[in-house]
Amino acid sequence: MPDPATTTGAPSSYRSVPVSFVRRSRRLSDAQQRLWDEQRRRYLVDVPRAAASTSVEASFVLDLGAVPPGTGPLVVEIGSGQGDAVVAAAAAHPGVRYVAVEVYEPGLAHTARQAAEAGVENLRLVQANAPEVLASALPEASVDELWVFFPDPWRKSRHTKRRLVDEAFLPLASRVLVDGGVLRFASDWQPYAEQVRDLLEAAPGFVRHGETRPDGWAPRFEGRVLTGFERKGTAAGRVVHDLAYARRPRR
C-alpha cells in the first residue's frame, strides 16, 4: 500500500510507484522514547518531506561536509535495520563517514542508542524512502560504498514488484557511487540474490569487484557483522549470498 502522506485530500499526497516497505507502527517504551528524543538531535538528519511521511523534498541535498562531519570516505547503508552492521563499522573505522537510511523509527532508535553507547560520532541517520535519497538527496558521485544487506525479499510472486533492488534501483546506485565505488548486497533468499546478480551482470554501469567468482558471487564481506537475523537464516538452512560490484568509470 502507498505510504500515507503528511497532508491529505489531494491525489498527489500519495506515491505513484510501490515502495519496498510497509509502514509498521510499534510504540517505543517511555524509557526508549526519552533516549530517542535525546539521541535523535545528535544523529538524525532533518529531512524536508515531499508528499509522504518518509518522502524527500526533491530540492533537498545532504551537506556531506557536515552529515556526518569530516572528509573521509562515505559509506551509505540502505535499510540499516537495528544498526548492528553500520554501528560496528563506524566504531571500527572512525575516519570513515557513515550514513544509515531506514524508515522504521524503532530501528533508528536502537541504532542511535548503540552508536551513543559506543561513542560513535561518524554516523548520521536518515529516515526516508531509499530511492528518493539516492535520486536527489545524495550528491552525484559522492558515495564510496553502498550497502544493501538482507532487504525484504517479498517472496510472494505478486509482491516482487516491491523489491528494493530492481532495474530502477541500479541507475540510482550508479548515480551516487564514485568511479570505482562498490555496491555490496547480501541476501539469504536465493531467488532474490540471483535476480540482483543477473541485473548487475547486465548493468552497463557495473563490473565485478575484487574476488568475485566467475559465477558472480563474492566472498562474505568481512565488514558485515554476523547478526541474529543472519544466524537465524543459516540455522533454517538458507545460504547467504554476497555480491560486490564496482561502478565503472564515467566517460
PyMOL commands that set and color helices and strands:
alter all, ss='L'
color gray80, all
select helices_A, chain A and resi 11-13+30-43+84-92+105-117+130-137+157-162+169-176+190-202+228-235
alter helices_A, ss='H'
color red, helices_A
select strands_A, chain A and resi 74-78+97-102+123-127+143-149+177-187+206-208+241-247
alter strands_A, ss='S'
color yellow, strands_A
deselect
rebuild
show_as cartoon
